[in-house]
Amino acid sequence: MKLLLLGLGTQEIILLAIVALLFFGGKKIPELMKGVGKGVRSFKDGLNGKDDETTNDAEKNDKTNA
């Protein structure tokens, strides 16, 4: 059964997961995935125009105008 993920099948994905587990170790993988998740979230926020600097600037302008 072929998956749409880069044309990889189930066996290839399982093999990659085992290699990653051996290479990084069981304790390091959750930390890596957390970093990947933060990176993806940051990228999506950047695409949507959600930026901490723009919201902070808008809040500062509201406080000075009030």
C-alpha positions as CSV (number, residue, x, y, z in Angstrom):
1,M,0.0,0.0,0.0
2,K,1.5,3.3,-1.1
3,L,1.1,6.4,1.0
4,L,1.1,9.9,-0.4
5,L,4.0,10.8,1.9
6,L,6.8,11.1,-0.7
7,G,5.6,7.9,-2.3
8,L,6.8,5.8,0.7
9,G,5.0,2.6,1.7
10,T,4.3,1.3,5.2
11,Q,7.4,-0.8,5.4
12,E,9.7,2.1,4.4
13,I,8.1,4.4,7.0
14,I,8.6,1.7,9.7
15,L,12.2,1.2,8.6
16,L,12.8,5.0,8.8
17,A,11.2,5.2,12.3
18,I,13.5,2.3,13.5
19,V,16.6,4.0,12.1
20,A,15.6,7.3,13.7
21,L,15.1,5.6,17.0
22,L,18.5,3.9,16.8
23,F,20.2,7.1,15.6
24,F,18.7,9.6,18.1
25,G,17.6,7.4,21.0
26,G,14.2,7.2,22.7
27,K,14.6,10.2,24.9
28,K,15.7,12.6,22.2
29,I,12.9,12.0,19.6
30,P,10.1,13.8,21.6
31,E,12.4,16.8,22.0
32,L,13.0,16.8,18.3
33,M,9.4,16.5,17.4
34,K,8.5,19.4,19.8
35,G,11.1,21.5,18.0
36,V,9.6,20.6,14.6
37,G,6.1,21.4,15.8
38,K,7.2,24.8,17.1
39,G,9.0,25.5,13.7
40,V,5.9,24.5,11.7
41,R,3.6,26.6,13.9
42,S,6.0,29.6,13.6
43,F,6.1,29.1,9.8
44,K,2.3,29.0,9.6
45,D,1.9,32.1,11.8
46,G,4.4,33.9,9.5
47,L,2.4,33.0,6.5
48,N,-0.8,34.2,8.1
49,G,0.8,37.5,9.1
50,K,0.6,36.7,12.8
51,D,3.8,38.1,14.3
52,D,4.6,39.0,17.8
53,E,6.2,42.2,16.7
54,T,3.1,43.4,14.8
55,T,0.7,42.6,17.7
56,N,3.1,44.3,20.2
57,D,3.3,47.4,18.0
58,A,-0.5,47.5,17.7
59,E,-0.9,47.3,21.5
60,K,1.7,50.0,22.0
61,N,-0.1,52.3,19.6
62,D,-3.5,51.7,21.3
63,K,-2.0,52.5,24.7
64,T,-0.5,55.8,23.5
65,N,-3.6,56.9,21.7
66,A,-5.9,56.1,24.7
